[in-house]
């Protein structure tokens, strides 16, 4: 497309720059798997340059010391810039990721809201004080931690970049962002937006590149005290090991294999809609996907039939088509991984209800029919491993205890969903399911004030609301003795 950049460059110290060594990599269009542009491939030298620019801006630009109201004004102007470019952001992101254009439009709106939310939050941010009678006053001072390293995933990249950028900048940190190499296009719109909003040079920096090169250099850099990462669990484990020597602050949202528990007394039409949304929206490439649907045996056969029928009617098509409901998976490497899960599920004896192959009318690109497997047991790989695509595993259960046992029979613990009209049972199950986030009779409707994150192998720490501000700031306590005399004495004679 004519308005795409011929080379996606780094953004360091307020300037668009290539890699110091000239390295680049190709970026593919998921609908055709043809290379449509190239991006600068950052190396350790590029990361070091970006960190030095961010550190200088933290020290000298005034951003860290700016009054919260003034910093909030900048964040709101960023949101204005995102909203003004909403159509372009959606078009670029859909082309770059293969996500349906109708769904991506909502992501641009969410990105703007992230900046507005944290602009509001820092204006009303309080610092605690503790008075001990009339003799001592103890109070907390918040200070931004410094240069924040942000490593973001390839699914819904623009929105997820904003999810990290907004609180880091609101807190007064400067940032180095390493976007995912499979979807670097839409983030290239941010430098212009940030400049127009009045962000000082060096406060915001982007280094593109391969995770094992640019990402690893950012993780290991001694002048980056805090890292926020969203991605797969195995990469999170590597980051934890490589950040250990620096005792860096870490916040990581990792993989998931989230259960969607449907009891016989649930609103079954709503539960069916939720199950479909939870695993097929955004091409199934979502961290909180309800990819294990656990259904009470008394309604199991009918539910599986309806789920299969609905999935078979999905419109799989070009991402730019407004009527497309499921577009192209992000990359041929990922497509092969998802197809491999489908083949393995069939080989292990799971029952294929619908899908499982490329649509006949789409011979090129990374397209896959919505895929439903039934009679999946804990012994099947599909029950345990994250697919991150439009593939759902359906499993029956006989009673509440078995539903909870099946839900918890995974190393992951990111999200969970429970459908029942028995409120006591719903709350009881919610308290027993091992997940960082659970929705009762709902699907993934987010309140930005609440904590976001997983437990077990699904993450370390939480972000969202005040927890994001806590993560990007140090809280320092000052103990002030305000009485005349009276301090206890030690040793010697009185």
C-alpha positions as CSV (number, residue, x, y, z in Angstrom):
1,X,0.0,0.0,0.0
2,X,1.4,3.4,-1.1
3,X,1.4,5.1,2.3
4,X,3.4,2.5,4.1
5,X,7.0,3.4,4.9
6,X,9.7,1.8,2.7
7,X,11.8,1.3,5.9
8,X,10.5,1.2,9.4
9,X,13.3,2.9,11.4
10,X,14.1,3.1,15.1
11,X,13.1,6.3,16.9
12,X,15.9,7.4,19.3
13,X,16.4,10.7,21.0
14,X,13.7,12.3,18.9
15,X,15.1,11.2,15.5
16,X,14.2,8.4,13.0
17,X,17.4,6.4,12.6
18,X,18.4,3.2,10.9
19,X,20.4,0.5,12.8
20,X,24.0,1.5,13.4
21,X,25.2,-1.5,11.5
22,X,22.5,-1.2,8.7
23,X,20.8,-4.5,9.6
24,X,17.1,-4.9,8.5
25,X,14.5,-7.6,8.4
26,X,11.5,-8.2,6.1
27,X,7.9,-7.7,7.2
28,X,5.2,-10.0,5.7
29,X,1.6,-9.3,4.8
30,X,-0.2,-12.3,6.6
31,X,-2.9,-12.5,3.8
32,X,-0.4,-13.3,1.1
33,X,2.9,-13.9,3.0
34,X,4.7,-11.4,0.7
35,X,7.2,-9.0,2.0
36,X,5.8,-5.5,1.8
37,X,8.4,-3.5,3.8
38,X,11.5,-3.8,5.8
39,X,12.3,-2.7,9.4
40,X,15.5,-1.8,11.1
41,X,17.0,-4.7,13.0
42,X,18.3,-3.3,16.3
43,X,21.4,-4.7,17.9
44,X,23.0,-4.1,21.3
45,X,24.5,-0.8,20.0
46,X,21.1,0.5,19.0
47,X,19.6,-0.4,22.3
48,X,22.5,1.2,24.2
49,X,22.0,4.4,22.2
50,X,18.2,4.4,23.0
51,X,18.8,3.8,26.7
52,X,21.4,6.6,26.9
53,X,18.9,8.9,25.2
54,X,16.2,7.9,27.6
55,X,18.5,8.2,30.6
56,X,19.6,11.7,29.5
57,X,15.9,12.7,29.1
58,X,15.1,11.4,32.5
59,X,17.8,13.5,34.0
60,X,17.6,16.7,32.0
61,X,14.3,17.0,30.1
62,X,12.1,17.9,33.0
63,X,9.7,15.0,32.3
64,X,10.3,13.2,35.5
65,X,9.8,16.4,37.6
66,X,6.8,17.7,35.6
67,X,3.7,18.4,37.7
68,X,1.1,15.6,37.3
69,X,-1.5,17.9,35.8
70,X,0.9,19.1,33.1
71,X,2.0,15.5,32.3
72,X,-1.7,14.5,32.1
73,X,-2.2,17.2,29.6
74,X,0.5,15.7,27.4
75,X,-1.1,12.2,27.7
76,X,-4.5,13.6,26.7
77,X,-3.0,15.2,23.6
78,X,-1.5,11.8,22.7
79,X,-5.0,10.4,23.0
80,X,-6.3,13.1,20.7
81,X,-3.6,12.3,18.2
82,X,-4.5,8.6,18.3
83,X,-8.2,9.3,17.8
84,X,-7.5,11.6,14.9
85,X,-5.6,8.8,13.2
86,X,-8.0,6.0,14.2
87,X,-8.8,5.0,10.7
88,X,-5.2,4.9,9.6
89,X,-4.1,3.0,12.7
90,X,-6.8,0.4,12.1
91,X,-6.0,0.0,8.4
92,X,-2.3,-0.4,9.0
93,X,-2.8,-2.8,12.0
94,X,-5.2,-4.9,10.1
95,X,-2.9,-5.2,7.1
96,X,0.1,-6.0,9.3
97,X,-1.5,-8.5,11.7
98,X,-4.2,-10.1,9.6
99,X,-6.9,-9.1,12.1
100,X,-10.3,-8.2,10.8
101,X,-10.6,-4.5,10.2
102,X,-13.9,-4.3,12.1
103,X,-12.3,-5.6,15.3
104,X,-9.1,-3.6,15.0
105,X,-11.0,-0.3,14.9
106,X,-12.0,-1.0,18.5
107,X,-8.3,-1.4,19.5
108,X,-7.4,2.1,18.4
109,X,-10.2,3.5,20.6
110,X,-8.9,1.4,23.5
111,X,-5.4,2.7,23.0
112,X,-6.7,6.3,23.3
113,X,-8.7,5.4,26.4
114,X,-5.6,3.9,28.0
115,X,-3.8,7.3,27.8
116,X,-6.9,9.2,29.0
117,X,-7.3,6.8,31.9
118,X,-3.8,7.2,33.2
119,X,-3.9,10.9,32.6
120,X,-6.9,11.1,35.0
121,X,-5.3,8.7,37.5
122,X,-2.1,10.6,38.1
123,X,-4.0,13.9,38.6
124,X,-5.8,12.3,41.6
125,X,-2.8,10.3,42.7
126,X,-2.2,10.5,46.5
127,X,0.8,10.0,48.6
128,X,0.2,8.4,52.0
129,X,1.0,10.0,55.4
130,X,1.0,8.5,58.8
131,X,1.0,10.6,62.0
132,X,2.1,9.2,65.3
133,X,0.4,11.4,67.8
134,X,2.2,14.8,67.8
135,X,5.7,13.4,67.8
136,X,6.3,11.9,64.3
137,X,5.0,12.4,60.8
138,X,5.7,9.6,58.3
139,X,5.0,10.2,54.6
140,X,5.5,8.5,51.3
141,X,7.2,10.2,48.3
142,X,6.7,8.6,44.9
143,X,9.6,8.9,42.4
144,X,9.7,7.4,38.9
145,X,12.1,4.5,38.6
146,X,14.0,5.8,35.6
147,X,14.2,4.2,32.1
148,X,11.5,1.6,31.6
149,X,12.1,-1.2,29.1
150,X,8.8,-2.3,27.4
151,X,8.6,-5.4,25.3
152,X,5.3,-5.9,23.6
153,X,3.6,-8.8,21.7
154,X,2.5,-9.1,18.1
155,X,-1.2,-9.5,18.7
156,X,-3.2,-6.2,18.9
157,X,0.2,-4.4,19.1
158,X,-0.9,-0.8,19.1
159,X,-3.4,-1.2,21.9
160,X,-1.0,-3.3,24.0
161,X,1.9,-0.8,23.4
162,X,-0.4,1.9,24.8
163,X,-1.3,-0.3,27.8
164,X,2.4,-0.1,28.8
165,X,3.4,3.3,27.5
166,X,0.6,5.2,29.2
167,X,1.3,4.3,32.8
168,X,5.1,4.4,32.4
169,X,5.0,7.9,31.0
170,X,2.3,9.0,33.4
171,X,4.6,7.9,36.3
172,X,7.4,10.1,34.9
173,X,9.6,7.3,33.5
174,X,11.2,7.6,30.2
175,X,10.9,4.5,28.0
176,X,12.6,2.3,25.4
177,X,9.9,0.2,23.6
178,X,10.9,-3.0,21.7
179,X,7.8,-3.9,19.6
180,X,7.3,-7.4,18.2
181,X,9.1,-8.0,15.0
182,X,6.1,-9.6,13.3
183,X,3.9,-6.5,13.6
184,X,6.0,-3.3,13.6
185,X,3.9,-1.2,11.3
186,X,1.4,0.7,13.4
187,X,3.8,1.7,16.2
188,X,5.7,3.7,13.5
189,X,2.8,6.3,13.7
190,X,3.6,7.1,17.4
191,X,6.7,9.3,17.0
192,X,4.6,11.9,15.1
193,X,1.8,11.6,17.6
194,X,4.1,12.0,20.6
195,X,6.0,14.9,19.0
196,X,2.7,16.8,18.3
197,X,1.6,16.2,21.9
198,X,4.8,17.8,23.3
199,X,6.7,14.8,24.6
200,X,10.3,15.9,24.9
201,X,13.0,14.2,22.7
202,X,14.4,11.1,24.4
203,X,11.5,10.5,26.7
204,X,10.0,8.0,24.2
205,X,12.3,5.7,22.1
206,X,11.6,2.7,19.8
207,X,14.1,0.0,18.9
208,X,12.8,-2.6,16.4
209,X,14.4,-6.0,16.1
210,X,14.5,-9.7,16.9
211,X,13.8,-10.6,20.4
212,X,17.0,-12.6,20.9
213,X,19.0,-9.6,19.8
214,X,17.3,-6.3,20.5
215,X,15.0,-7.6,23.2
216,X,17.7,-9.4,25.1
217,X,20.0,-6.4,25.0
218,X,17.2,-4.3,26.5
219,X,16.7,-6.9,29.3
220,X,20.3,-7.0,30.1
221,X,21.1,-3.3,30.0
222,X,22.4,-2.1,33.3
223,X,20.6,1.3,33.1
224,X,17.1,-0.2,32.6
225,X,15.9,-0.8,36.2
226,X,12.3,-1.9,35.3
227,X,10.9,-4.2,32.6
228,X,7.4,-4.9,31.4
229,X,6.9,-7.9,29.1
230,X,3.9,-9.5,27.5
231,X,4.4,-12.8,25.6
232,X,4.8,-16.5,25.9
233,X,5.9,-18.2,29.1
234,X,9.1,-19.7,27.9
235,X,10.4,-16.2,26.8
236,X,9.3,-14.9,30.2
237,X,11.5,-17.5,31.9
238,X,14.5,-16.4,29.8
239,X,13.8,-12.8,30.7
240,X,13.7,-13.6,34.4
241,X,17.0,-15.4,34.2
242,X,18.7,-12.6,32.2
243,X,17.3,-9.8,34.4
244,X,18.4,-11.5,37.7
245,X,21.9,-10.1,37.9
246,X,20.5,-6.6,37.7
247,X,17.8,-7.2,40.3
248,X,15.4,-5.5,37.9
249,X,11.7,-4.9,38.6
250,X,9.6,-7.2,36.4
251,X,6.0,-7.3,35.4
252,X,5.1,-10.1,33.0
253,X,1.9,-11.2,31.5
254,X,2.6,-14.7,30.0
255,X,0.7,-17.6,28.4
256,X,-2.7,-19.0,29.1
257,X,-5.0,-21.9,28.6
258,X,-8.1,-20.4,30.2
259,X,-11.2,-22.5,31.1
260,X,-14.7,-21.5,30.3
261,X,-17.0,-23.4,32.6
262,X,-20.7,-23.7,31.6
263,X,-23.2,-25.2,34.0
264,X,-26.5,-26.6,32.9
265,X,-28.5,-23.8,34.5
266,X,-26.6,-21.0,32.6
267,X,-28.1,-18.7,30.1
268,X,-27.0,-21.0,27.3
269,X,-27.5,-18.6,24.4
270,X,-25.3,-16.0,26.2
271,X,-22.8,-18.7,27.2
272,X,-22.6,-19.9,23.6
273,X,-22.0,-16.3,22.3
274,X,-19.3,-15.9,25.0
275,X,-17.6,-19.1,24.1
276,X,-17.5,-18.1,20.4
277,X,-16.2,-14.6,21.2
278,X,-13.7,-15.9,23.7
279,X,-11.8,-18.1,21.2
280,X,-12.6,-16.8,17.7
281,X,-12.5,-13.0,18.0
282,X,-9.1,-11.5,17.1
283,X,-8.4,-14.7,15.2
284,X,-8.1,-16.5,18.5
285,X,-4.7,-14.8,19.0
286,X,-5.6,-13.4,22.4
287,X,-4.0,-14.1,25.8
288,X,-7.3,-14.4,27.6
289,X,-8.9,-16.8,25.1
290,X,-11.3,-19.2,26.7
291,X,-9.8,-22.1,24.7
292,X,-10.9,-24.9,27.0
293,X,-14.7,-25.0,27.2
294,X,-15.9,-27.2,30.0
295,X,-19.6,-28.1,29.7
296,X,-21.9,-30.0,32.0
297,X,-22.7,-33.4,30.6
298,X,-26.4,-32.9,30.6
299,X,-26.2,-30.2,28.0
300,X,-22.8,-31.2,26.4
301,X,-24.0,-32.9,23.2
302,X,-26.4,-30.0,22.3
303,X,-23.8,-27.4,23.2
304,X,-21.1,-29.0,21.0
305,X,-23.5,-29.2,18.1
306,X,-24.5,-25.6,18.3
307,X,-20.9,-24.4,18.8
308,X,-19.9,-26.4,15.7
309,X,-22.7,-25.0,13.6
310,X,-22.0,-21.4,14.6
311,X,-18.3,-21.8,14.0
312,X,-18.9,-23.4,10.5
313,X,-20.9,-20.2,9.5
314,X,-18.0,-17.8,10.3
315,X,-16.9,-15.7,7.4
316,X,-13.1,-16.2,6.9
317,X,-11.8,-13.7,4.5
318,X,-9.5,-10.8,3.7
319,X,-8.6,-8.7,6.8
320,X,-9.6,-5.4,5.1
321,X,-13.2,-6.7,4.3
322,X,-15.6,-5.2,6.8
323,X,-17.7,-8.3,6.8
324,X,-14.7,-10.6,7.7
325,X,-15.1,-12.3,11.1
326,X,-11.8,-14.2,11.0
327,X,-8.8,-13.0,9.1
328,X,-5.3,-14.4,8.5
329,X,-3.0,-15.6,11.3
330,X,0.0,-13.4,11.9
331,X,2.9,-15.3,10.3
332,X,3.6,-18.5,8.4
333,X,5.7,-19.8,11.3
334,X,2.7,-19.3,13.7
335,X,0.3,-20.8,11.1
336,X,2.4,-23.9,11.0
337,X,2.4,-24.1,14.8
338,X,-1.4,-23.9,14.9
339,X,-1.9,-26.4,12.1
340,X,0.5,-28.7,14.0
341,X,-1.8,-28.5,17.1
342,X,-4.8,-29.5,14.9
343,X,-3.0,-32.5,13.4
344,X,-1.8,-33.6,16.8
345,X,-5.3,-33.3,18.3
346,X,-6.7,-35.5,15.6
347,X,-3.8,-38.0,16.0
348,X,-4.4,-38.2,19.7
349,X,-8.1,-39.0,19.2
350,X,-9.9,-35.8,19.9
351,X,-13.1,-35.5,17.8
352,X,-13.0,-32.9,15.1
353,X,-16.4,-31.2,15.0
354,X,-15.7,-28.6,12.3
355,X,-12.8,-26.7,10.7
356,X,-9.2,-27.8,11.0
357,X,-8.1,-26.8,7.5
358,X,-7.5,-23.9,5.2
359,X,-10.7,-22.6,3.6
360,X,-10.9,-23.7,-0.1
361,X,-11.5,-20.1,-1.3
362,X,-8.3,-18.8,0.3
363,X,-5.3,-20.8,-1.1
364,X,-2.7,-18.2,-0.1
365,X,-1.8,-16.6,3.2
366,X,-2.3,-17.9,6.8
367,X,-6.0,-18.6,6.8
368,X,-7.6,-21.3,9.0
369,X,-11.2,-22.3,9.4
370,X,-12.6,-21.9,13.0
371,X,-11.9,-25.2,14.5
372,X,-13.8,-27.1,17.2
373,X,-12.6,-30.3,18.9
374,X,-14.9,-32.2,21.3
375,X,-14.3,-35.0,23.8
376,X,-10.9,-33.5,24.7
377,X,-9.4,-35.0,27.9
378,X,-6.6,-33.9,30.1
379,X,-4.4,-36.5,28.4
380,X,-4.7,-34.6,25.1
381,X,-2.0,-32.1,24.3
382,X,-4.7,-29.7,23.1
383,X,-6.1,-29.6,26.7
384,X,-2.7,-28.4,28.0
385,X,-0.8,-26.4,25.5
386,X,-1.6,-22.9,24.4
387,X,-2.5,-22.8,20.7
388,X,-3.1,-19.0,20.3
389,X,-5.3,-19.5,17.3
390,X,-9.0,-20.2,16.4
391,X,-9.0,-23.7,17.9
392,X,-11.2,-24.6,20.9
393,X,-11.2,-27.8,23.0
394,X,-14.6,-28.9,24.5
395,X,-14.7,-31.2,27.5
396,X,-17.6,-32.6,29.5
397,X,-17.9,-32.6,33.3
398,X,-20.4,-34.3,35.7
399,X,-20.4,-32.1,38.8
400,X,-19.0,-28.9,40.3
401,X,-16.0,-30.6,41.9
402,X,-14.9,-32.1,38.5
403,X,-15.4,-28.8,36.8
404,X,-13.0,-27.1,39.2
405,X,-10.5,-30.0,39.0
406,X,-10.5,-29.8,35.2
407,X,-10.2,-26.0,35.2
408,X,-7.2,-26.1,37.5
409,X,-5.5,-29.0,35.7
410,X,-3.0,-26.8,33.8
411,X,0.2,-25.0,34.5
412,X,-1.4,-21.7,33.5
413,X,-3.6,-19.4,35.5
414,X,-4.3,-16.2,33.5
415,X,-8.1,-16.0,33.0
416,X,-11.3,-18.1,33.6
417,X,-15.0,-17.8,32.9
418,X,-17.9,-19.3,34.7
419,X,-21.5,-19.4,33.5
420,X,-24.3,-20.2,36.0
421,X,-27.5,-18.6,37.3
422,X,-26.8,-20.0,40.7
423,X,-25.0,-17.0,42.3
424,X,-23.7,-19.0,45.3
425,X,-22.3,-21.6,43.1
426,X,-20.8,-19.0,40.8
427,X,-19.0,-17.3,43.7
428,X,-17.9,-20.6,45.2
429,X,-16.4,-21.8,41.9
430,X,-14.8,-18.4,41.3
431,X,-13.0,-18.7,44.6
432,X,-11.6,-22.1,43.8
433,X,-10.5,-21.7,40.2
434,X,-6.8,-20.9,40.0
435,X,-6.7,-17.8,37.7
436,X,-5.5,-14.2,38.1
437,X,-8.8,-12.9,36.5
438,X,-12.2,-14.5,36.4
439,X,-15.4,-13.4,34.7
440,X,-18.8,-14.6,36.0
441,X,-21.5,-14.6,33.4
442,X,-19.4,-12.3,31.2
443,X,-16.5,-12.4,28.8
444,X,-13.4,-10.3,29.1
445,X,-15.0,-6.9,29.7
446,X,-12.2,-4.9,31.3
447,X,-12.4,-2.2,33.9
448,X,-9.1,-0.3,33.7
449,X,-9.1,0.3,37.4
450,X,-8.7,-3.4,38.2
451,X,-5.5,-5.5,38.4
452,X,-4.6,-7.3,35.2
453,X,-2.3,-10.4,35.4
454,X,-2.0,-14.1,35.9
455,X,-0.8,-16.6,38.5
456,X,1.2,-19.9,38.1
457,X,2.9,-19.9,34.7
458,X,0.8,-17.1,33.4
459,X,2.7,-14.2,34.9
460,X,4.6,-12.2,37.5
461,X,3.0,-9.2,39.1
462,X,-0.1,-7.1,38.1
463,X,-0.7,-4.0,36.1
464,X,-3.8,-1.9,35.7
465,X,-5.0,1.0,37.7
466,X,-2.9,2.1,40.7
467,X,-0.8,-1.1,40.4
468,X,0.7,0.2,37.2
469,X,1.7,3.4,38.9
470,X,3.1,1.4,41.8
471,X,5.2,-0.7,39.3
472,X,6.8,2.3,37.6
473,X,7.5,4.3,40.7
474,X,9.6,3.9,43.9
475,X,7.8,4.6,47.1
476,X,10.2,6.2,49.6
477,X,9.2,6.8,53.2
478,X,10.3,9.8,55.1
479,X,10.1,9.7,58.9
480,X,10.1,13.2,60.4
481,X,10.4,13.7,64.2
482,X,8.3,16.8,65.0
483,X,8.3,16.9,68.8
484,X,10.5,19.1,70.9
485,X,13.0,16.6,72.3
486,X,11.8,13.3,73.6
487,X,13.9,11.1,71.3
488,X,15.0,7.9,73.2
489,X,18.6,7.9,74.3
490,X,20.9,4.9,74.1
491,X,23.9,4.1,76.3
492,X,25.8,6.1,78.8
493,X,24.5,7.6,82.0
494,X,21.6,9.8,82.3
